[in-house]
Amino acid sequence: MTAMSKERDPKGERAQDPYPSRLPEERFLPRQDKTVWSQWRPDAPLTAQQADQFDRDGFLIVKDVFSAEEIEALMAESAALRGGERELMDGSVITEPGSDEVRTVFKLPEQSPLFNRLARDRRVAGVASFLLGDEVYVHQSRLNYKPGFTGKEFYWHSDFETWHAEDGMPRMRAISASLLLTDNDALNGPLMLMPGSHKEFIACAGETPDDNHKASLKKQEVGVPSHEALTKLASRHGITAATGKAGTLVFFDCNTMHGSNGNITPFSRSNAFFVFNAMSNRLEEPFGAKKARPDFLAERGEVQALEVAAGKLV
């Protein structure tokens, strides 16, 4: 399937793809979708200022969202998942390049009752649902772990480029939520984002190799912008490091350019990561790959809207 793959219009016909990628040459394309899909109201899970900030920057960093008791329970559960105390699903664990250290554990709600509850929490899923103006489901979830001394970088990328090209996500109507489970500072490889970069789509050059996900989960090399494009974006928008104490929550739009440095400090960092997709934006066939990625990377089929829950996790 090429960059000319198309999405379905309301009549069931396939219309021109608004976000073609994996092209012979890299291109900048204007965003054609909203960033915030709901009108603010007094009972919204964000303030009007926070909603405006997300619309402007493409991300929002919210501190002191979860209590120390909640974070302690989540940290203990994440250690059990990484440490072999839980029986994990086949193929759901990714190790660091060149070592057996755990880099990522996928499908958190299916593998942990506590992380299932976190995925449905009003402070997380409720915010995503408000920003997307729709009920939501979990497109992808994972526990990210960047060990001290050897934690590798995540190269710059827009998630939507991959989700559109390789998963078949039609439009930019998805949001990531990253809950910091350890302190993230400027030194231990925190998430970095380019504010305002979500307003343009970089159609990347190159074709999608078969089973590209097997290599990209360790080191992404396909579907990433050129140095020239990244320099232009960074010069135009700057770079913000999403630092904060454990319990900080970072929301970012699916098209926000982001990445992280390696971690050569002695201090590991980890986060719980959930991608919420609008129910109206469920996956189709991939727009730039011959076949879809496995479902641990992209939930397909008869997905169910989350029942948002209120109250403390523990």
N, C-alpha and C positions, 0 to 999 in steps of 0.2 A: 504494500500500500504506500503511496507516495504522498507528497505534500498537497496534492490536489484532492485528497480524500475529503469527503464532505459530510456535513451534519444534516439532520432531518428538519425540515420546516414543518409548520403546523399541519400541512396537508399530507405529511408522510413522505414527501419528495426530498431529495437531497439537494441542499443549497450550497453555495460556495463557502468553503471553510474560511471564517473570518481571521483565523490565526494559523496560517500555514507555517510549517517549520521543517527542519531537516532538508533545506533547500541547497541548490548549487552555490548560492552566495548568501551571506548574512544580510538581514534587513531589519530596520526599525519599523514597527507598525503601531498605529495608535490603538489604545485600549477602546473597546466598544461596549464595555459593560460597566455597570455601577460598581462602586466600592462598598458603600453603605446602602442597603436596600430598604431600610425601614425609616419612617419618620420618627424622630425622638418623641418620647412621651414620658410623663413623670414616673411611671412604674417600670421604665426600662432598666435593665441590669447594668447600664453604664450612664454616666452623666452626659449631658449634651456636649460639654467640652471634650470628653473622651471620645465620643462618637465623631465629632468634627476632626479631632486629631487623627483618628484612624483613617478617616476619609482623605485627609491631606497627606499623611506620611506613609500610609499602607501598613502601619503596625502600631501597637500600643503596649507599653510596659506598665503593668499594674503591680504595685508592691503590697506586701502584707495582706494577701488574699486569704491564705490558709494559716491556721494556728500552728504553733510549735508541735502540739500533740498530733495533728493531722500529718504534718511533714515527717515527724518521727516514724509514724506508722507506714507511710509511703516509702520512706528510705529503707526501713526494715524489709518491706515486701520486695522492693527492687533488688536488694542484696540477695534475697532468697531466690529470685528469678535468675540472677546472674550466677549465683554460686552453686547451682545444681540441686537446690533443695526442692525444686518444683519439676514435675515431669512436663517438659515443653513439647509443643507440636513440632513435627518434623519440618525442617527447613525454615524455622522461625528465628534462628540465631545466626548472626553474622559476626565473624571475628575480625580483629584488626589485620590489615595487610602485613604479612610476614610473621604473624604470631597467632597463638590460640586465645588471646585475651578477647573477651566478649566486647564487641562494639555496639551491637544492636540486638534487642529482642522485640520481635513483631507480635501483633495481635494481642495486645494487652488485655482488653476486656474479656476475650475468650479464655485467657489463661490465669486470670486473677480476679476474684470477686471484688477486691478493694479497688483495683484499677477500673473495673467495670462501673463501679459506683462513681469514681472520679470522672469518667467519660460522660456520665449523665448529669453531673452536678450543674446547678444553675449558674454558678460562678464561671463555668467553662462552657458547657453546651448551651446554656441559656444565653450567654453573650454571643456565641456564634450564631445561634438562631435569630437573635435580634438583628445583628449586622447583615445577615444574609436574607432577612425577610421571608423566612420559610422554615418549615420543620427540617431537621438535619439528621444525617446518619454518619457513622464513622467510616470514612473512605479508607483511612489507613491509621494505624497506631503503632507506636514503638517506644521502647525504653532506650534512650541514647546514653552511652557511657564512654567518656573520654578519659582513659587512665592516665595517671601521672607518668611523666618521663617519655612515654611512648605513644600517647594519643595522637592520631593523625588528623590532618585538616579535612574539612569538607569544602570543596572548591565552590566558587561563586556559581549560582544558578537561580533560575526561576523554577519553582516547583511546577507551575502550570505548564511550562513547556513540555516537561516529561509526562505529566498527567494527561495532557491533550494528545501528544504524539503517540505515546506508548500505552495509555490506559483508555483513551477515548472519552475524556471529560470534555463536554461540549463547550462550556462557557466559563468565564472567570467568576464563579459563584461558589468559592470554597475558601475556607479559612483554617489556618494552623494555630494550635494553642500549645505552647511549650511551658510546662511547669518546672521551675528549677527545683531540683531535689537536693542540690548542694549549692554552696555559695559560688557564684560565677563572677569573677573579677576580670580585669583587663589582661591578666597574665595567663590564665589557665584555659585559653581557647574558647571564649564565649561566642555566642551567636553574634554576627555582625550583619547589619541591614543598611541598605541605601534608601533613606527617606525620599518618597516621591517617585521612586523607580517603578512602582506598580502601574504608573500611568502610560507606560510604553511596553510593548511586547517585542522582545528580540527574537526574530525568526532565525534560528541557528543554522549554520551550514553543515552539510554532511548527511549521510544516510544512516538509518538505524540498523546495526548488525543484528543477526539472529540471537535471541537470548541475551540481549544487551544488559539486562538487569543483573546477571551473574557477576559481571565485571564492575558495573556502575555502583553496586552497593558497597564495594570496597574502595573504588576510586572512580569518580564520574569523569568521563572524557568525551562523551557524546551528548549533545544537547546543552553545551555550555557556550557562553559568549566568548568572542575573541578578546584578546588583551586590549585592542583598540576600542571595542564597544564598552568594555568595563571601565576603561580610563575615561571615556566620554561620560558615562553614567556617574562615576565617582566625582568627576570634576563638576558636574552639574548639580548633584544632589548631596555629596558628602557621604560619610559612613558613620553609623552609630553602633556602639557596642551595647548589647542588651545585658548589662551587668545587674546584679542584685543578689540579695540574700536568698537562701533557700525559702521557698514559698512565693517567690515572685512569679508572676504569670505574664507571658509574652504572647500576644495575638498578632499574627501577621497575614496579610492578604496572599493569596496563592501566587500572585505574579510579582511580589516584592523580591528584588534581587538580594540574596543573602549567602552567607558562607561562614566559615570559622577557621581560625588558625590551629596549628598543632599545639599540643600541650606538653612542654618539656619541664614544667614545674613538678614538684613532688605531689601536688594536690590534684586529685581527680575531680572531674565534674560530670554530673549526670542530669538528665531531665526526662520527664514523661511527656510524650509528644502525641497529639491527636489531630487528625485532619478531619474537619467537618465539611461535608458537601451538602448543598441544598437538595432536598428531595426532587425538586424540579430539574435538577442538573445531573441526573443519574447517567452512568457511563453508557456509551455506545461502542461501536467498533473503533479501534485505534485510528488516529488520523495520520500517523506517520510511522507505522510499524506493521509487519506482516501478521503478527498475532499479539494478543493482549498479554500483559504480565500476569504472574500468578496472583491468586486472590489474597495472599497475605500482604501484597503490596497495593492492591486495588480491589475493594469489595465490589463484587458484581452480582448480577442476578436480582432476586426478589429481596431487596434491602428493606429494612424496617426503620421507620422514624424513631428516634430516641424519645423515651419518656423522661423528661427533665425532672430531676429531683432536687429538693431544697434541704437545708439543714447540714449539720456537720457530718464529715465522713466517718468519724469514730467517736 
